[in-house]
Amino acid sequence: MPKTTFTREEIRSFAQLSPFELKDTFIRIAQTAQAGDPGQKEKSQTQMLNAGRGNPNWVATGPREAFHALGYFALAESRRVWTADDLGGMPERAGSGERFDTFVRRHPDLPGIDLLAKCVAYAVERFGFDKDAFVHELTDSSIGDNYPVPDRMLTHTEQIVRGYLNDEMFDGKPPAGNLSLFATEGGTAAMCYVFDSLMKNGILKKGDRIALMVPVFTPYIEIPELDTYEFDVVLVEASLFAETGVREWRYPAEEVAKLEDPSVKLVCMVNPSNPPSLALSERVAGQIKDIVATKNPNLLIVTDDVYGTFVPGFRSIAADLPHNTVLVYSYSKHYGATGWRLGVIGLHDENVIDRMIAELPPAEKERLNRRYGTLSLDPEKIRFIDRLVADSRQVALHHTAGLSLPQQVMMALFSLFDMVEEGQAYKERVRGIVSRRLGLLLEGARMKISQDAQRAGYYIELDLLAEAERVHGKDFASFLEKNYEPVDPLFRLAEQTSVVLLNGGGFDGPQWSVRVSLANLDDLDYLKIGHHLREIFTDYAEEWKASKA
C-alpha cells in the first residue's frame, strides 16, 4: 500500500484535535475513499469499518418489552379513572397491585408481560415493597404525568438501583451504611454535575491540583483544562510492561504514590479503564486505601464504573473507600441503551465531602447559605448529594429537577432484569461477544497482549510502537518515531482501508497507541480490522528495510 496522501505537517495539525473530533476527520477520509475517483465509474467496494466509538450494537430486548407491557397497563389504569376519547386520568394507588395481577392474567400473550410480572414479584419479595405503592410508582411514572418526586430519585427505584449496584459494582458485598443515589441523564451528565458542584461548594477551587489515572476517557482530560477549572493535573500513568513490547496497562507503585501528596485533592478514574479496559487491581486498590488511611485522608475519588459488568467479580473502589468516593455508573453500554441517557451518582451518607463543607470557614458557609437558602430554613444541613440536584437546575429551578420518570422506570426494569436468571444469562452473552471479537482482532493483527483475568474487553488499546520493538527491534521503533507522526497509521487505515480507529494519545495513553472499540461492529469485521492493521504494520516494515538498503 502507498503512504498516506496527507503531509506530515497536515497530520501533525489534525493530531491536536480531541480523539472524538479526529474520528470525524477519519470518517470523512474513509467516506471519500469509498466514493473512489470521480473519473472512475465504480465506487470502492471497501466497507467502512468504524470502530472509533463505543456505542454497542446489541440491545437488551427483554426489559424493553417489559417496559412497553407496563405502558399498556398504565394506560388501562389511566382510562379506568377518566375516559373521554384520548383523555385519561391519573392512575390511582389503592388496589393497583391487585389490578396489575388481573391485567397479567388477562393478557398472557402480551410481549414482555411475563418478565414484567416476574420483576415486580421479585422486587416486592427482595425489597419488602408495599405492592400497591410500588406498582403505582411504576404505573404513574411510566406515563410521566408528574414531576419527579422525590427529585433526586424515585423512592422504590432508588432501592432497586442500590440493589443492582450492590450486586454488580460491589460483588454482592456492599460497605456498611447507606448509599444515596441521584438519577442523571447518563454518566456524562453525572460527570458535569459532580465537577460543577464540587466547585460551587468550595471543595475544589480554580487551579487546584487533581490527579487522573491514565489512559482515561478523554472528557476527564479536557474538563480540567477549561477556564472554569484550570486544574493543575497530575498524571498517574499505567506504564508497566508484562514483557518487552507487551504493555500490562497497570500502575506502578511509584505512580500511585503520587496520590500521597495532600495537595492532590481529587483523583478521577474509569474502572474498568477506558481504553485499556482493565479493572483496577487489588494491589492498586489496596495502595490507595493505605494512602487515604495515612498520607491523604481527604483525598476525593471519582470512579466511573460503566464497564464493571463486563468483569466477573468486579468490585468498585467505592466499596473499599465509601466515605471518600463518588460513584458514577451508566446503563448505556451493558444494555445497549446510550439513547436512553440513564446514569446515576452514588454517595455514601457518611462522606468526606459533607464533612469538608461543615468545616468551611464562616464566610464560605455564609456564601453557601445564601446560595441554598431558598431551599431550606437550615441550608447548612443540605447534604452534598442533594446540592448536586439543586445545582443541576441552577438552584432556582430545583422544584423541576430530576431525571424524567419514564427514564427512571426503564432504569428500574434494567436493574430488576439483572437480578433474575434471564438477566444473568444476558450478561454472560454480552461478555462473550466482546471476548470473541477481541480474539478475532488479535488473530488478524497477529499482535500480542498481556493475559489478564480482569480484562473487560469492551475496548482494547494497542501500543504500535511497543509492538514494533517486540517484532523488529528498537531500530524499527526509532525509524517510526523519526519519520512519522504517531497518528500516521490511523490516516493510512482510513484512507487505504476505510477503517476508523481512535488515537490512544488522545486518552493520555502512549502516543503511538490506538483504541479499538469491540462493541459496535459485527464479529468478523474485527478480523478484517486486524488484517488491515497488520498490512499497515508490514508497509512500515518494508519502508524501514528499504531505507537501510
MARZAMAR-754696 format. One record per residue (C-alpha): x, y negated, z negated; residue number from 1. Coordinates in Angstrom, 1 decimal. Each point is the difference from the previous one (the first is absolute). Example, Ala and Ser with C-alpha at 12.3 -4.5 7.8 and 13.67 -1.06 7.14 Angstrom:
<recs>
        u        v        w   num
     12.3      4.5     -7.8     1
      1.4     -3.4      0.7     2
</recs>
This chain:
<recs>
        u        v        w   num
      0.0      0.0      0.0     1
      1.2     -3.6      0.7     2
      0.6     -2.5     -2.7     3
     -2.8     -2.4     -1.1     4
     -0.6     -3.0      2.3     5
      0.1     -2.3     -3.0     6
      3.2     -1.8     -0.8     7
      1.7      0.4     -3.4     8
     -0.9     -3.7     -0.8     9
     -3.7      0.6      0.8    10
      0.0      3.1     -2.1    11
      1.7     -1.8     -2.9    12
     -2.6     -2.8      0.1    13
     -2.9      2.5      0.0    14
      1.5      1.8     -3.0    15
     -0.7     -3.0     -2.2    16
     -3.8      0.8      0.1    17
     -1.8      2.0     -2.6    18
     -0.1      3.7      1.1    19
     -3.7     -0.1      0.5    20
      0.3     -3.1      2.3    21
      3.0      1.7      1.7    22
     -2.3      3.0      0.5    23
     -2.3     -2.1      2.2    24
      3.0     -0.9      2.1    25
      0.8      3.7      0.5    26
     -3.7      0.7      0.9    27
      0.1     -2.7      2.7    28
      3.3      1.4      1.3    29
     -1.5      3.5      0.0    30
     -3.2     -1.1      1.8    31
      2.1     -1.8      2.6    32
      2.0      3.1      0.6    33
     -3.2      2.0      0.3    34
     -1.4     -2.4      2.6    35
      3.1      0.6      2.1    36
      1.5     -2.1      2.8    37
     -2.7     -2.1      1.7    38
      1.4      1.0      3.3    39
     -0.7      3.6     -0.6    40
     -3.4      1.6      0.6    41
      0.0      2.3     -3.0    42
      0.3     -0.9     -3.7    43
      2.4      1.8     -2.3    44
     -1.4      3.3     -1.3    45
      1.7     -0.6     -3.3    46
     -2.4     -0.2     -3.0    47
      0.7     -2.7     -2.5    48
      0.6      1.6     -3.4    49
     -0.4     -2.6     -2.7    50
      1.4      1.5     -3.3    51
      0.6     -3.5     -1.4    52
     -3.1     -0.4     -2.2    53
     -1.2      2.3     -2.8    54
     -3.7      0.1      0.8    55
     -0.9      3.7     -0.2    56
     -1.8      1.7      2.8    57
     -2.0      2.3     -2.4    58
     -3.2     -0.8     -1.7    59
     -1.6      1.5     -3.1    60
     -3.5      0.8      1.3    61
     -1.5      1.6     -3.0    62
     -0.2     -2.9     -2.4    63
     -1.1     -2.3      2.9    64
     -2.9      2.3      0.7    65
     -0.8      0.0     -3.7    66
      0.0     -3.8      0.1    67
     -2.4     -0.1      2.9    68
     -2.3      2.5     -1.6    69
      0.0     -2.2     -3.1    70
     -1.1     -2.8      2.3    71
     -3.2      1.8      1.0    72
     -0.8      0.7     -3.6    73
      0.7     -3.6     -0.9    74
     -2.4     -1.3      2.7    75
     -2.7      2.4     -1.2    76
      0.5     -1.5     -3.5    77
     -0.3     -3.5      1.4    78
     -3.2      0.8      2.0    79
     -1.5      1.7     -3.0    80
      0.1     -3.4     -1.8    81
     -1.3     -2.1      2.8    82
     -0.9      0.9      3.6    83
     -0.9     -2.6      2.6    84
      1.3      0.8      3.5    85
      3.8     -0.5     -0.3    86
     -0.2     -1.4     -3.5    87
      0.8      2.0     -3.1    88
      0.6     -0.7     -3.7    89
      2.8      0.5     -2.5    90
      0.3      3.7     -1.1    91
     -1.1      0.7     -3.6    92
      2.1      1.7     -2.5    93
     -2.6      2.0     -2.0    94
     -0.4      3.5      1.3    95
      2.5     -0.5      2.8    96
      1.9      3.2     -1.0    97
     -3.0      2.2      0.3    98
     -1.1     -1.7      3.3    99
      3.5      0.7      1.4   100
     -0.3      3.7     -0.8   101
     -3.4      0.0      1.7   102
      1.5     -1.7      3.1   103
      2.8      2.5      0.1   104
     -2.5      2.9     -0.1   105
     -2.2     -1.5      2.7   106
      2.9     -0.8      2.4   107
      2.2      3.1      0.1   108
      1.0     -0.5      3.6   109
      1.2     -3.7     -0.5   110
      3.7     -0.1      0.8   111
      2.0     -0.7     -3.1   112
     -2.8      0.6     -2.5   113
      1.5      3.1     -1.5   114
      3.4     -1.7     -0.7   115
     -1.8     -3.1     -1.3   116
     -2.0      2.1     -2.5   117
      3.2      1.9     -1.0   118
      1.9     -3.2     -0.6   119
     -2.9     -1.5     -2.1   120
     -0.3      3.2     -2.1   121
      3.8      0.1     -0.5   122
      0.1     -3.7     -1.1   123
     -2.8      0.5     -2.5   124
      1.6      3.0     -1.5   125
      3.6     -1.2     -0.1   126
     -0.5     -3.6     -1.1   127
     -3.2      0.5     -2.0   128
     -2.0     -2.5      2.0   129
     -3.7     -0.7     -0.5   130
     -1.3      1.3      3.3   131
     -2.6     -2.8      0.5   132
      2.6     -2.7     -0.6   133
      2.6      1.6      2.3   134
     -2.4      0.8      2.8   135
     -1.4     -3.5     -0.2   136
      3.5     -1.5      0.2   137
      0.7      2.1      3.2   138
     -3.4     -0.8      1.5   139
     -0.2     -3.7     -0.7   140
      3.7     -0.5      0.9   141
     -0.1      1.9      3.3   142
     -2.8     -2.4      1.1   143
      2.1     -3.0     -1.1   144
     -2.9     -2.0     -1.4   145
      1.8     -1.5     -3.0   146
      3.3     -1.8     -0.8   147
      2.6      2.3     -1.5   148
     -0.7      0.3     -3.7   149
      2.3      0.5     -1.8   150
      2.0     -2.1      2.4   151
      3.3      1.9     -0.6   152
     -1.5      3.4      0.8   153
     -3.3      1.9     -0.4   154
     -0.2      1.8     -3.3   155
     -0.5      3.6      1.2   156
      2.3     -0.5      3.0   157
      2.8     -1.3     -2.2   158
     -0.2      3.2     -2.1   159
      0.0      2.2      3.1   160
      3.0     -1.8      1.6   161
      1.8      0.2     -3.3   162
     -0.6      3.7      0.0   163
      1.3      0.2      3.6   164
      3.2     -1.9     -0.9   165
      0.5      2.3     -3.1   166
     -0.2      3.0      2.3   167
      2.0     -1.2      2.9   168
      2.4     -2.8     -1.2   169
      0.6      1.4     -3.5   170
      0.0      3.8      0.8   171
     -2.9      0.5     -2.3   172
      2.0     -1.3     -3.0   173
     -0.9     -3.7     -0.4   174
      1.6     -2.1     -2.7   175
     -1.8     -0.6     -3.2   176
     -2.4     -3.0     -0.1   177
     -2.1     -1.5      2.7   178
      0.8     -1.1      3.6   179
     -2.2     -2.9      1.1   180
     -0.6     -0.3      3.7   181
     -0.8     -2.8      2.5   182
     -1.4      1.1      3.4   183
      1.6     -2.0      2.8   184
     -0.2     -0.3      3.8   185
      2.7      2.6      0.6   186
      3.5      0.1     -1.4   187
      1.0     -3.1      1.9   188
     -2.5     -2.1     -1.9   189
      1.3      1.5     -3.2   190
      3.5     -1.0      0.8   191
     -1.1     -3.6      0.7   192
     -2.1     -0.2     -3.1   193
      2.8      1.3     -2.3   194
      2.7     -2.4      1.3   195
     -2.4     -2.9     -0.1   196
     -1.3      0.6     -3.6   197
      3.4      0.6     -1.4   198
      1.0     -3.4      1.3   199
     -3.2     -1.7     -1.1   200
      0.4      1.3     -3.5   201
      3.6     -1.0     -0.4   202
      1.4      3.5     -0.2   203
      2.0     -0.6      3.1   204
      1.3     -3.4      1.1   205
      1.3     -1.3      3.3   206
      3.6      1.2      0.4   207
     -0.1      2.8     -2.6   208
      2.1      3.1      0.5   209
     -1.9      3.1      1.1   210
      1.2      3.4      1.3   211
     -1.1      2.0      3.0   212
      0.6      3.8      0.3   213
      0.9      0.3      3.7   214
     -0.6      1.0      2.7   215
     -3.5     -1.3     -0.7   216
     -3.2     -1.0      1.8   217
      0.8     -3.3      1.7   218
     -2.5     -2.3     -1.7   219
      1.7      0.6     -3.3   220
      3.1     -1.4      1.6   221
     -1.7     -2.9      1.8   222
     -2.3     -1.2     -2.8   223
      2.8     -1.0     -2.5   224
      1.6     -2.1      2.8   225
     -3.1     -2.2      0.4   226
      0.3     -3.6     -1.2   227
     -2.6      0.8     -2.6   228
      2.4      2.3     -1.8   229
      3.6     -0.3      1.3   230
      1.0      2.8     -2.3   231
      3.6      1.0     -0.6   232
     -0.2      3.6      1.3   233
      2.3      2.8     -1.2   234
      0.0      3.1      2.2   235
      0.1      3.4     -1.6   236
      1.2      2.1      3.0   237
     -0.6      3.7      0.7   238
      3.5      0.6      1.2   239
      0.8      3.5     -1.0   240
      1.1      2.6      2.6   241
     -0.6      3.7     -0.3   242
      2.9      0.6      2.3   243
      1.9     -1.9      2.7   244
     -2.5     -1.5      2.4   245
     -3.1      1.2     -2.0   246
     -1.6     -2.5     -2.2   247
     -1.8      1.1     -3.2   248
     -1.9     -3.3     -0.2   249
      0.5      0.2     -3.7   250
      1.1     -2.7     -2.5   251
      3.5      0.2     -1.6   252
      0.0     -0.6     -3.8   253
      2.1     -3.2      0.5   254
     -2.7     -1.5      2.3   255
     -2.8      0.7     -2.5   256
      2.2     -1.5     -2.7   257
     -0.6     -3.4      1.7   258
     -3.3      0.0     -1.8   259
      1.7     -0.2     -3.4   260
      0.6     -3.7      0.5   261
     -2.8     -1.8     -2.0   262
      0.0     -2.7      2.6   263
     -1.7      2.5      2.3   264
     -3.6     -0.5     -0.9   265
     -1.7      2.2      2.5   266
      0.7      3.1      2.1   267
     -2.1      1.1      3.0   268
      0.0      3.5      1.4   269
     -2.0      2.0      2.4   270
     -0.3      3.6     -1.4   271
      0.3      2.2      2.0   272
      2.2     -2.4      2.0   273
     -0.8     -1.7      3.3   274
      1.7      0.9      2.3   275
      2.1      2.8     -1.5   276
     -3.2      1.6     -1.4   277
      1.5      1.4     -3.2   278
     -1.4      0.0     -3.5   279
      2.1     -1.5     -2.7   280
      2.2      2.6     -1.6   281
     -0.3      0.9     -3.7   282
      3.6     -1.2     -0.4   283
     -0.7     -3.5      1.2   284
     -3.3     -0.2     -1.8   285
      1.8      1.1     -3.2   286
      2.7     -2.7      0.5   287
     -2.7     -2.7      0.5   288
     -1.7      1.2     -3.2   289
      3.3     -0.3     -1.9   290
      0.6     -3.5      1.4   291
     -3.5     -1.1     -1.2   292
      0.6      1.6     -3.4   293
      3.4     -1.7     -0.5   294
      1.3     -2.7      2.3   295
     -3.0     -1.6      1.7   296
     -3.2      0.7     -2.0   297
     -2.0     -2.7      1.8   298
      0.7      1.3      3.5   299
     -3.2      0.0      2.1   300
     -0.4      2.8      2.5   301
     -2.4     -0.1      3.0   302
     -0.3      3.4      1.5   303
     -1.9      0.6      3.3   304
     -0.9      3.7     -0.1   305
     -2.1      0.3      3.2   306
      1.9      3.1      1.2   307
     -0.1      1.8     -3.3   308
     -2.6      2.6      1.1   309
      2.4      1.3      2.6   310
      2.5      1.3     -2.6   311
     -1.0      3.0     -2.1   312
      0.2     -0.7     -3.7   313
      0.5     -3.7      0.6   314
      0.3     -2.1     -3.2   315
      0.0     -3.8      0.2   316
      2.4     -2.0     -2.2   317
     -3.2     -1.7     -1.3   318
     -0.4      3.3     -2.0   319
      3.4     -0.3     -1.6   320
      0.0     -3.8     -0.5   321
     -3.7     -0.9     -0.3   322
      0.6     -3.2     -2.0   323
      2.4     -1.5      2.6   324
     -1.6      1.1      3.2   325
     -2.6     -1.3      2.4   326
     -1.2      2.8      2.2   327
     -1.2     -0.6      3.5   328
     -1.8      2.7      1.9   329
     -1.8      0.1      3.4   330
     -2.3      2.7      1.5   331
      0.9     -1.0      3.5   332
      2.6      2.6      0.9   333
     -1.2      3.2     -1.7   334
     -3.6     -0.4      1.3   335
      0.6     -1.6      3.3   336
     -1.8     -3.1     -1.3   337
      2.1     -3.0      0.9   338
     -3.1     -1.8      1.3   339
     -1.9      0.4     -3.3   340
      2.6     -2.1     -1.9   341
     -0.2      2.0     -3.2   342
      2.6     -0.8     -2.7   343
      0.4     -0.2     -3.7   344
      2.2     -1.7     -2.6   345
      0.6      1.9     -3.2   346
      1.3     -1.6     -3.2   347
      0.2      1.7     -3.4   348
     -2.0     -1.9     -2.7   349
      3.1     -0.3     -2.1   350
      2.5     -1.7      2.3   351
      3.0     -2.2      0.0   352
     -1.7     -2.7      2.2   353
     -2.8     -0.7     -2.5   354
      2.6     -0.2     -2.8   355
      2.2     -2.4      2.0   356
     -3.0     -2.2      0.7   357
     -0.8      0.0     -3.7   358
      3.6     -1.1     -0.7   359
      0.0     -2.9      2.5   360
      0.9     -3.5     -1.4   361
     -3.0     -2.1     -1.1   362
      0.2     -2.3      3.1   363
     -0.3      3.0      2.3   364
     -2.8      1.5     -2.0   365
     -1.9     -3.3      0.2   366
      0.5     -0.1      3.8   367
     -1.4      3.5      0.2   368
     -2.9     -0.8     -2.3   369
     -1.0     -2.8      2.4   370
      0.4      2.4      2.9   371
     -2.3      2.7     -1.4   372
     -2.0     -2.2     -2.4   373
     -3.2      0.2      2.1   374
     -0.1      3.8     -0.3   375
      0.1      0.3     -3.8   376
     -0.2     -2.0     -3.2   377
      3.2      1.8     -1.0   378
      2.1      0.1      3.2   379
      3.1      1.1     -1.8   380
     -1.6      3.4     -0.5   381
     -0.6      0.7      3.7   382
      2.2      2.9      1.0   383
      2.3     -0.1      2.9   384
     -2.0      2.6      2.0   385
     -3.0     -2.3     -0.3   386
      2.0     -3.0      0.9   387
      1.0      1.8      3.2   388
     -3.7      0.2      0.8   389
     -0.6     -3.7     -0.7   390
      3.1     -1.1      2.0   391
     -1.1      2.1      2.9   392
     -2.9     -2.5      0.5   393
      1.8     -3.1     -1.1   394
     -1.6      0.2     -3.5   395
     -2.9     -2.3      1.1   396
     -1.6      2.8      2.0   397
      0.6      2.7     -2.6   398
     -3.8      0.6     -0.2   399
      0.2      1.4      3.6   400
      3.2      2.0     -0.5   401
      0.4      3.7      0.6   402
      0.3      2.6      2.7   403
     -3.2      0.5      2.0   404
     -2.2      2.7     -1.6   405
     -0.3      2.3      3.0   406
      3.8      0.1      0.1   407
      0.1      0.9     -3.7   408
     -2.5      2.8      0.7   409
      2.2      1.4      2.7   410
      3.0     -0.2     -2.4   411
     -2.0      2.0     -2.5   412
     -0.9      2.7      2.5   413
      3.5      0.3      1.3   414
      1.2      0.5     -3.6   415
     -2.7      2.5     -0.9   416
      0.7      1.9      3.3   417
      3.6      0.4     -1.2   418
     -1.3      1.6     -3.2   419
     -1.9      2.8      1.6   420
      1.5      3.0      1.9   421
     -0.8     -1.5      3.4   422
      2.1     -3.1     -0.8   423
      3.0      2.1     -1.2   424
     -0.1      2.1      3.2   425
     -0.1     -3.2      2.0   426
      3.1     -1.3     -1.9   427
      1.9      3.1      1.0   428
     -1.0     -0.4      3.6   429
      1.2     -3.6      0.3   430
      3.3      0.9     -1.8   431
      0.4      2.8      2.6   432
     -0.6     -2.4      2.9   433
      2.9     -2.4     -0.9   434
      2.3      2.9     -0.9   435
     -0.6      1.6      3.3   436
      0.6     -3.2      1.9   437
      3.2     -0.6     -1.8   438
      1.3      3.4      1.0   439
     -0.9     -0.6      3.6   440
      1.7     -3.4      0.0   441
      3.2      1.4     -1.4   442
     -0.1      3.0      2.4   443
     -0.1     -2.4      2.9   444
      2.6     -2.4     -1.3   445
      2.3      2.7     -1.4   446
      0.7     -2.3     -2.9   447
      0.7      1.1     -3.6   448
     -1.7     -1.4     -3.1   449
      0.4      0.9     -3.7   450
     -2.2      2.7     -1.5   451
     -2.2     -1.6     -2.7   452
     -3.0      1.6     -1.7   453
     -1.3     -3.5     -0.8   454
     -0.3     -1.0      3.7   455
     -3.4     -1.4      0.9   456
      0.8      0.1      3.7   457
     -2.4     -2.7      0.9   458
      2.9     -1.9      1.6   459
      3.6      1.0      0.7   460
      2.9     -2.4      0.1   461
      2.9      1.2      2.2   462
      3.4     -1.6     -0.3   463
      1.3      0.0      3.5   464
      3.5     -1.3     -0.9   465
      0.4      2.7     -2.7   466
     -1.2      2.6      2.6   467
      2.5     -1.3      2.5   468
      2.8      0.5     -2.5   469
     -1.2      3.4     -1.0   470
     -0.1      1.3      3.6   471
      2.9     -1.8      1.7   472
      2.0     -1.6     -2.8   473
      0.9     -3.5     -1.2   474
      1.4     -1.2      3.4   475
     -3.4      0.5      1.6   476
     -1.8     -1.9     -2.8   477
      2.5     -2.8      0.3   478
     -0.6     -0.2      3.7   479
     -3.7     -0.4     -0.5   480
      0.4     -2.8     -2.6   481
      2.5     -1.8      2.2   482
     -1.9      0.1      3.3   483
     -3.7      0.0     -0.9   484
     -2.5     -1.7     -2.3   485
     -1.6      2.4     -2.6   486
     -3.5     -0.3      1.7   487
      1.4      0.8      3.5   488
     -1.2      3.6     -0.3   489
     -3.5     -1.2     -0.6   490
      0.1     -2.2      3.1   491
      1.2      2.9      2.1   492
     -2.7      2.3     -1.4   493
     -2.8     -2.5      0.8   494
      1.4     -0.9      3.5   495
      1.0      3.4      1.2   496
     -2.4      2.4     -1.8   497
     -2.9     -2.1     -1.2   498
      0.7      1.1     -3.6   499
     -0.6     -2.6     -2.7   500
      1.7      0.3     -3.4   501
      0.9     -2.5     -2.7   502
      3.5     -1.2     -1.0   503
      1.0      1.2     -3.5   504
      2.0     -3.2     -0.6   505
     -3.3     -1.8     -0.1   506
     -0.8      1.9     -3.2   507
      3.4     -0.8     -1.5   508
      1.3      3.4      1.0   509
      3.2      0.6      2.0   510
      0.0     -2.2      3.1   511
      0.5      3.0      2.3   512
     -3.0      1.9     -1.4   513
     -3.4      0.5      1.6   514
     -3.3      0.7     -1.6   515
     -2.4      2.6      1.5   516
     -3.6      0.2     -1.2   517
     -1.0      3.7     -0.1   518
     -3.7     -0.8     -0.5   519
     -1.4     -1.5      3.2   520
      0.8      2.1      3.0   521
     -0.7      3.6      1.1   522
      2.3      2.7     -1.2   523
      1.9      0.6      3.2   524
      0.5     -3.7      0.6   525
      2.6      0.2     -2.8   526
      1.9      2.7      1.9   527
      0.0     -2.4      3.0   528
      1.2     -2.9     -2.1   529
      2.8      2.2     -1.4   530
      1.1      0.9      3.5   531
      0.0     -3.6      1.0   532
      2.1     -1.0     -3.0   533
      2.5      2.8      0.8   534
      0.2     -1.3      3.7   535
      0.7     -3.5     -1.1   536
      2.6      1.3     -2.5   537
      1.6      2.1      2.8   538
      0.2     -3.1      2.2   539
      1.9     -1.9     -2.6   540
      2.4      2.9     -0.4   541
      0.6      0.1      3.8   542
      0.7     -3.7      0.0   543
      2.5      0.4     -2.9   544
      1.8      2.9      1.8   545
      0.2     -2.1      3.2   546
      1.5     -2.9     -1.9   547
      2.8      2.3     -1.1   548
      0.8      1.4      3.4   549
</recs>
